[in-house]
């Protein structure tokens, strides 16, 4: 189907089904139950799942295939956001021109940075990208935000004001929309004890992610993808085989930069605000973690990794001391207090600690990431079945 | 007609003169061996052919074109393939993918943004790669990951990768170094067969005298950075200068 082999078609269908049914799948607990705080089926978080999924899918084209570890991809995400908000300010709240411009600007920006950084490989490349991203952050934060020339609006973040130009302004549309359908409109469906939310912004982002996932499958299976994997394995042989590695790595860098720009544009389309902190090195590090956690170089891994990190970030940070006390109120007071004291370090503001521990466990025991774990489980089950079949005597 | 011509090439590293006034001609359609004791400058000379090193003075011309200032991938696109001392292959990829890559390089040039059509639909490339694997007798290892093969098979694969580009000149840097006797012999057979069938010009750097004398049609002897003899194998075998270069003093009868 769609020029994919059987296995890729399966993966692709799996992604489509999960994203389309996400409002159900992510919302397994009844609204009134104590477990409801583990639900992830609300628009804001689901949007993040798919948008950071796009970011990680693009990053994986560079890192997973060529092995070039960029520590500056958040810069392209930030540039994409700024470009999108500027389109809102100048044209209208329609997200199409915003997304188009964010991809173009991120592409140009990554062409420039990639051209310079790809003169080195390995750790030097990583450091160069990190340096460029931090420079971009500093420029966006202060340099390009002065009264004479205010491109980024510095600390406050770029946003749309009532007196902005908006050439194609439509009166009643004061939030981002797609030809009149507002991103923030949500349809709620109540089924028994469950409330399911269907958000326009989520579904728009999900459709974009599905398309981008398909593009990444095609790139993975193309001769270009084969060359990128060859870059990772042996650049010497590639050069002596008559292939110029530089344009291949640069093309991969620009493609992944454009993915990041698209993700940035979508972030701004969900919430029309762009801040410099989106370009911080911590944001660049996050996409590296997503990709490695899910499984670098695999198709599905980065999407899983993005979902995993965003889930824990949002859910764990919501569990504050009050929530913990409510959980353990049936226990004797001394036990309740000591349990809360211990868990306090791992939840709420301490969620980074839990994420760090999970990351360590996965990298140590599953170097291939979450997807590697899933494959091992599948093989273990298959192996047991095979044994069972072997035991039944032949007739 | 000579396909590769080296004229008055000098190369020094700091105070060390690695090559001094080297002159060499490789005739089209022959197997030309370059031998010499350790440190004679054989590998330096080879690296000047492929664009890894640039000679200080002198000229290297291939097929009438200068190779100086050209990058390795450009020289390869002109028709020069190289087999390394330790096989350089794509260890993480399958044998079949390994052979497909040089086929793509031959068809599409040094860069092609072919990012949409699946590799499985590139039937001309697949046929060519498959035929190549049949030719070198490796079709049964088609889907193996290259890193899991024996050293002899890796060498054979590297050779197949170079041959799939049908090069005008094949450079071999000690193709049998570190091989078991049986592997060495099968490599010699493979090279002889290729030479007989495809008439590819080859330049071989080799330590193993058995290999050199059973393959080469012409031999150049390098010692201390200069060519001290260039002749047919029989003449080289009895040349006193060659013996001296290898044994240190003139051998007494």
Interface residues (C-beta under 8 A of the other chain):
Chain A: X3 X4 X5 X218 X219 X221 X222 X223 X224 X225 X226 X227 X229 X230 X232 X233 X234 X236 X237 X238 X239 X240 X241 X242 X243 X244 X247 X248 X251 X255
Chain B: X50 X71 X72 X73 X76 X77 X81 X82 X84 X88 X89 X90 X91 X92 X93 X97 X100 X101 X102 X104 X105 X106 X108 X109 X110 X111 X112 X113 X114 X115 X116 X117 X118 X119 X120 X121 X122 X125 X161 X165
